[in-house]
Amino acid sequence: MITIDEFPTISTKEQLEALVNEIGFLPFFTSVIPGFSLRDHVDPAVWFTDDAEGPWEWKADVGVYGKLFRGKAVFMSPEWYAILACYRRDGYDYEGMYEDGFLPHDALAVMAELEKESVISTDLRARVGLNYKDSGFDKLINLLQMKCFVIPTSFEYTFDTKGNRYGWGLARYTLSDRKYGALIEAAEARMKPAEAKEALIKQVMRICPGATAKLAERLIK
């Protein structure tokens, strides 16, 4: 397995996918570990461009993507996402986590809607009565991503009258278990949450040889 000193310059979706599959996970933006992010290794020519697709368009096509480390965007392989879910869920399903006070009441409404089908973010806001920017919807959906119950499965864009895409794209959310339930169950069957956390820390230290266990733990929080 390569380390951050050996990362290639990423200029295609295929290169990013190969790297994520090899190392397991990669933060999108600059992280608490210097050099450990896509932003640090992406080809500047594709970071923002109108001429070709770049990281903003690759989000839904490379492994599992979501707000997964410290509330920030991360690309993960499905296998390592399952390990993260084992750690973050800590033996709970979402109802048990709510009952013990680790999820707010509105989380139940979000999960109930997503149990029916995948839902685009604007519609999900409306369905659960959290339509306004100050409603806390973004904080709630990020929390459910961090707890590994919800992931964005695609990003849908608006087009102008000439057919040109614009804007950042609206996330369509789904339940993590709908796509990765079998992998998550397998991870939970073979390791305890503390073991999953330790596996993540050790993997960070393999990828980033200069990182201490304390810094690695800070990254994956």
CORTAHU-V901090 format. One record per pair of residues at least 6 apart in sequence whose C-alpha atoms are under 7 Angstrom apart, sorted by the first residue. I is the first residue (numbers start at 1). J is the second residue. D is the distance in whole Angstrom. If there is no record, write none. Layout:
I/J/D + I/J/D
This chain:
1/22/7 + 1/23/7 + 2/207/7 + 3/206/7 + 3/207/4 + 3/208/6 + 4/35/7 + 4/36/6 + 4/207/6 + 4/208/6 + 8/41/7 + 9/41/5 + 9/42/6 + 9/43/6 + 10/16/6 + 10/41/6 + 10/42/5 + 10/43/6 + 11/42/6 + 11/43/5 + 11/46/6 + 13/58/6 + 17/62/5 + 20/26/6 + 20/75/7 + 20/76/6 + 20/77/6 + 21/77/5 + 23/207/7 + 24/76/6 + 24/77/5 + 24/80/6 + 25/74/7 + 25/75/5 + 25/76/4 + 25/77/6 + 26/37/6 + 26/38/7 + 26/74/6 + 26/75/5 + 26/76/6 + 27/36/7 + 27/37/5 + 27/38/6 + 27/73/6 + 27/74/4 + 27/75/6 + 28/37/5 + 28/38/5 + 28/39/6 + 28/73/5 + 28/74/5 + 28/75/7 + 29/37/6 + 29/38/6 + 29/39/5 + 30/36/7 + 30/37/5 + 30/39/6 + 30/40/7 + 31/37/6 + 32/219/6 + 46/52/7 + 46/53/7 + 46/54/5 + 47/54/6 + 47/55/6 + 48/54/7 + 59/65/6 + 60/153/6 + 60/154/5 + 60/155/7 + 62/75/7 + 63/75/6 + 63/76/6 + 63/77/5 + 63/78/6 + 64/75/6 + 64/76/5 + 64/77/6 + 64/78/6 + 65/73/7 + 65/74/6 + 65/75/5 + 65/76/6 + 65/152/7 + 66/73/5 + 66/74/6 + 66/145/7 + 66/151/6 + 66/152/6 + 67/73/4 + 67/74/6 + 67/142/6 + 67/145/6 + 67/146/6 + 68/74/6 + 68/145/6 + 68/146/5 + 69/219/6 + 69/220/5 + 69/221/6 + 70/219/7 + 70/220/7 + 70/221/5 + 71/142/6 + 71/146/7 + 79/183/7 + 82/183/6 + 82/184/4 + 82/187/6 + 83/184/7 + 83/187/6 + 83/196/6 + 84/196/7 + 85/147/7 + 85/148/5 + 85/184/7 + 86/184/7 + 86/187/6 + 86/188/5 + 86/193/5 + 86/196/6 + 87/193/4 + 87/194/7 + 87/196/5 + 87/197/5 + 88/147/5 + 88/148/7 + 89/147/6 + 89/148/7 + 90/193/5 + 97/103/6 + 98/104/7 + 107/140/7 + 109/128/6 + 110/128/6 + 114/174/6 + 114/175/6 + 115/175/7 + 118/172/6 + 118/173/5 + 118/174/5 + 119/172/5 + 119/173/5 + 119/174/7 + 120/170/7 + 120/171/6 + 120/172/4 + 120/173/6 + 121/170/6 + 121/171/6 + 121/172/6 + 121/173/7 + 125/131/5 + 125/137/7 + 130/137/6 + 144/150/6 + 145/151/6 + 148/176/7 + 149/175/6 + 149/176/5 + 150/173/7 + 150/174/6 + 150/175/5 + 150/176/5 + 151/173/6 + 151/174/6 + 151/175/6 + 151/176/6 + 152/171/6 + 152/172/5 + 152/173/4 + 152/174/6 + 153/172/6 + 153/173/6 + 153/174/6 + 154/171/6 + 154/172/5 + 155/169/5 + 155/170/5 + 155/171/4 + 155/172/6 + 156/169/5 + 156/170/5 + 156/171/6 + 157/165/6 + 157/166/7 + 157/167/7 + 157/169/4 + 157/170/6 + 158/165/6 + 158/166/6 + 158/167/7 + 159/165/4 + 159/166/6 + 201/213/6 + 201/216/5 + 201/217/6 + 204/216/6 + 205/211/6 + 205/212/7 + 205/216/7
